[in-house]
């Protein structure tokens, strides 16, 4: 099947999935008890029934749920995510303000975890019973078992309070001027959040890469390559690693949703000004349009990530190029 046909097919599937996510998110939010009117009334110290009814009509909450859902989907198709109840600003504008910070954290952590995880897996597979292999196993178990917010707090205590190498919070130093100094400041602030978010995924990728490499290294074509006199480095990098990567790449795509959800906790711990901070504030304020907008963008990033994963697999693995 042609590459463009597969791309069109996967894009259509992604759009249908995104529509299903919109309906599910809207339904689940509206099934939850309470809404923004209750929050407004509580902040006012109470409100009369007439005032509550007026506020509901002003926000369109007096309409049937199916009508609200239809209006919401129609607005989304027009790239309008509504107006925030809490901030009184367009949701799309707020999300685009915060999105770069979250994407920077997510992609940095994902790339860092992939590179380090693959390297650890390859080294561990060279001597499966060696000390390095056991260290990788212990590291993987620790990284996978530790809650991401606990890891973040430990890193803050160790490298921001006890040994002040990195900043405690924020994304950059506001006193720094100039493009390159600001880039260095962002990179400096990014280190601990990236390590925190990437730690659990390093564990997953290293273990899977180790297992995949062990399977590939025992295959016939690898033994043939060794018999031809190729160096161990050429056998590992040119023959074994290329065939061991597809499961790791697949897992990376599937774990993209977990990276997004983990970023919410990491942003809270490090006061990183991304969508996670905005989501937490919106949940506490019951700001439904903002919550739905963040869920929509999160789902969009995950779907695009899975689509790119599928396309990358077709480029690096000839076995799946002809499959639908």
C-alpha positions in Angstrom: 0.0 0.0 0.0 1.4 3.4 -1.0 2.7 5.7 1.7 0.3 8.6 0.9 -2.7 6.2 1.0 -1.6 4.9 4.4 -1.1 8.5 5.6 -4.6 9.5 4.5 -6.1 6.4 6.1 -4.3 7.0 9.4 -5.3 10.7 9.3 -9.0 9.7 8.9 -8.8 7.3 11.8 -7.2 10.0 13.9 -9.9 12.5 13.1 -12.7 10.0 14.0 -10.8 9.1 17.2 -10.5 12.8 18.0 -14.3 13.3 17.5 -14.9 10.3 19.9 -12.6 11.9 22.5 -14.5 15.2 22.2 -17.8 13.5 22.9 -16.4 11.4 25.7 -14.7 14.3 27.5 -17.7 16.5 27.2 -20.0 13.8 28.5 -17.8 12.9 31.5 -17.3 16.5 32.5 -21.0 17.1 32.5 -21.8 14.0 34.4 -19.5 15.2 37.3 -21.5 16.9 40.1 -21.3 20.7 40.2 -20.3 23.3 37.7 -18.8 26.8 37.4 -22.1 28.3 38.7 -21.6 26.5 42.0 -18.1 27.9 42.3 -19.2 31.4 41.5 -22.0 31.2 44.1 -19.6 29.8 46.7 -17.2 32.6 46.1 -20.0 35.1 46.5 -21.0 33.5 49.8 -24.3 32.3 48.4 -26.7 33.4 45.6 -30.4 33.5 45.1 -32.2 31.1 42.8 -32.9 33.9 40.3 -29.2 34.9 40.2 -28.1 31.3 39.7 -30.6 30.9 36.8 -29.4 34.1 35.3 -25.7 33.0 35.4 -26.6 29.6 34.0 -28.4 31.3 31.1 -25.5 33.6 30.5 -23.1 30.7 30.2 -25.6 28.6 28.2 -25.8 25.9 30.9 -29.6 26.1 31.0 -29.7 24.3 27.6 -30.1 20.5 27.2 -26.8 18.6 27.3 -27.1 17.3 23.8 -27.6 20.9 22.5 -24.5 22.0 24.5 -22.5 19.1 23.0 -23.6 20.0 19.5 -22.7 23.6 20.0 -19.3 22.7 21.5 -18.4 20.3 18.6 -19.4 22.9 16.0 -17.2 25.5 17.7 -14.3 23.2 17.9 -14.6 22.5 14.1 -14.3 26.3 13.7 -11.2 26.2 15.9 -13.0 28.0 18.7 -12.6 26.3 22.1 -14.8 28.9 23.9 -14.2 31.5 26.6 -12.7 30.7 29.9 -15.1 31.2 32.8 -12.3 31.7 35.3 -9.8 33.8 33.3 -12.4 35.5 31.0 -10.0 34.9 28.0 -10.3 32.7 24.9 -9.2 29.2 25.7 -7.3 28.8 22.5 -5.2 31.9 23.3 -4.3 30.6 26.8 -3.5 27.1 25.5 -1.2 28.5 22.8 0.6 30.6 25.4 1.2 27.5 27.6 1.6 24.8 24.9 5.3 25.6 23.9 6.4 25.0 27.5 4.6 21.7 27.8 5.8 20.5 24.4 9.4 21.5 25.3 9.2 19.5 28.5 7.5 16.5 26.9 9.6 16.1 23.8 12.9 16.8 25.7 12.0 14.1 28.3 10.9 11.6 25.5 14.0 12.1 23.4 16.3 11.9 26.5 14.5 8.8 27.7 14.7 7.1 24.3 18.4 7.9 23.8 19.5 6.9 27.3 17.2 3.9 27.4 18.4 2.5 24.1 22.0 3.0 25.0 21.5 1.2 28.4 19.6 -1.6 26.8 22.3 -2.1 24.1 25.1 -2.1 26.7 23.2 -4.5 29.0 22.5 -6.9 26.1 26.2 -7.2 25.3 26.8 -9.1 28.6 23.3 -10.2 29.9 24.8 -11.7 33.1 27.3 -8.9 33.7 27.3 -6.2 36.4 26.0 -3.5 34.0 23.0 -5.6 33.1 22.1 -6.1 36.7 22.6 -2.3 37.4 20.3 -1.5 34.4 17.7 -4.0 35.8 17.8 -2.4 39.3 17.6 1.1 37.8 14.6 0.1 35.7 12.8 -1.3 38.6 13.5 1.8 40.7 12.5 4.2 37.9 9.3 2.4 37.1 8.2 2.0 40.7 8.9 5.5 41.9 6.0 8.0 41.5 7.1 10.9 39.2 6.2 13.6 41.7 8.3 11.8 44.4 11.3 11.6 42.1 10.9 15.3 41.3 10.8 16.3 45.0 13.9 14.2 45.7 15.8 15.9 42.8 14.7 19.3 44.1 15.9 18.6 47.6 19.2 17.1 46.3 20.2 19.5 43.5 18.3 22.7 44.3 18.4 22.9 48.1 21.3 20.8 49.4 23.5 21.3 46.4 22.2 24.4 44.6 23.1 23.5 41.0 19.7 24.0 39.4 16.8 26.4 40.0 13.9 25.5 42.3 11.0 26.5 40.0 10.0 28.3 36.9 11.1 28.1 33.3 13.7 30.9 33.0 15.3 33.7 34.9 13.3 36.8 34.2 16.3 39.1 34.8 18.3 37.5 31.9 18.3 39.5 28.7 19.4 38.5 25.2 18.4 35.5 23.0 21.3 33.1 23.8 21.4 33.9 27.6 17.6 33.2 27.7 18.1 29.9 25.8 20.7 28.9 28.3 18.5 29.9 31.2 15.6 27.8 29.9 17.9 24.8 29.4 19.2 25.2 32.9 15.6 25.3 34.3 14.7 22.3 32.1 17.2 19.8 33.4 15.5 18.6 36.6 11.9 18.5 35.1 13.3 16.6 32.1 15.2 14.1 34.3 12.1 13.6 36.5 9.7 13.0 33.6 12.2 10.9 31.7 13.2 8.6 34.6 10.2 6.3 34.4 10.4 6.0 30.6 14.2 5.3 30.6 13.3 2.2 32.7 10.8 1.0 30.2 12.9 1.6 27.1 16.1 0.1 28.5 14.3 -3.1 29.6 12.5 -3.5 26.3 15.6 -2.6 24.3 17.7 -5.2 26.3 15.1 -7.9 25.7 14.8 -7.1 22.0 18.6 -6.9 21.5 19.0 -10.3 23.2 16.5 -11.8 20.8 18.1 -10.3 17.8 21.6 -11.2 18.8 20.6 -14.8 18.8 19.2 -14.8 15.3 20.8 -16.5 12.3 21.7 -13.4 10.3 23.6 -12.0 13.3 25.6 -15.2 13.6 26.2 -15.0 9.9 27.5 -11.4 10.2 29.9 -12.5 13.0 31.1 -15.5 10.9 32.0 -13.0 8.1 34.4 -11.4 10.4 32.6 -8.1 11.1 33.6 -6.3 14.2 31.3 -6.5 17.3 30.5 -2.8 16.9 29.4 -3.3 13.3 27.3 -6.3 14.2 25.6 -4.5 17.0 25.0 -1.1 15.4 24.4 -2.1 11.7 22.6 -5.4 12.0 21.2 -6.0 15.5 20.2 -2.5 16.7 18.2 -1.6 13.5 16.1 -4.8 14.0 15.7 -4.3 17.7 14.4 -0.7 17.5 10.8 -1.2 16.2 9.4 -2.5 19.5 11.0 0.4 21.4 9.7 3.0 18.9 6.2 1.4 19.1 6.3 1.6 22.9 7.5 5.2 22.7 4.4 6.1 20.6 2.0 4.3 22.9 3.6 5.9 26.0 3.1 9.4 24.6 -0.2 9.7 26.5 1.5 8.7 29.7 4.2 11.4 29.1 1.5 14.1 28.7 -0.2 13.0 31.9 3.1 12.8 33.8 3.9 16.3 32.6 0.9 17.6 34.6 2.5 16.3 37.9 6.0 17.4 37.0 4.8 20.9 36.0 3.1 21.2 39.4 6.2 20.1 41.3 8.6 22.5 39.4 6.1 25.3 38.8 6.7 24.8 35.1 4.4 27.3 33.2 2.7 24.8 30.9 -0.7 23.2 30.4 -0.4 21.2 33.6 -0.4 24.3 35.8 -3.3 25.7 33.7 -5.2 22.4 34.0 -4.8 22.2 37.8 -6.1 25.8 38.2 -9.0 25.1 35.9 -10.0 21.9 37.7 -10.1 23.7 41.0 -12.2 26.5 39.5 -14.4 24.1 37.5 -13.6 26.0 34.4 -15.2 23.6 32.0 -14.2 25.2 28.6 -10.5 25.4 29.7 -10.5 21.8 30.9 -12.1 20.6 27.7 -9.6 22.6 25.6 -6.6 21.1 27.4 -8.0 17.6 27.1 -8.6 18.2 23.4 -5.1 19.4 22.8 -3.6 16.6 24.8 -5.6 14.1 22.8 -4.5 15.8 19.6 -0.8 15.6 20.6 -1.2 11.9 21.5 -2.9 11.1 18.2 -0.3 13.0 16.1 2.4 11.2 18.1 1.0 7.8 17.4 0.6 8.7 13.7 4.2 9.8 13.5 5.3 6.6 15.3 3.5 4.5 12.7 5.1 6.4 9.9 8.6 6.1 11.5 8.1 2.4 11.9 7.3 2.1 8.2 10.6 3.9 7.4 12.8 1.8 9.7 11.2 -1.6 9.4 10.6 -2.9 5.9 8.4 -5.7 7.2 5.5 -3.3 7.9 5.7 -1.1 4.8 3.3 -3.2 2.8 0.7 -3.6 5.6 -2.4 -1.4 6.0 
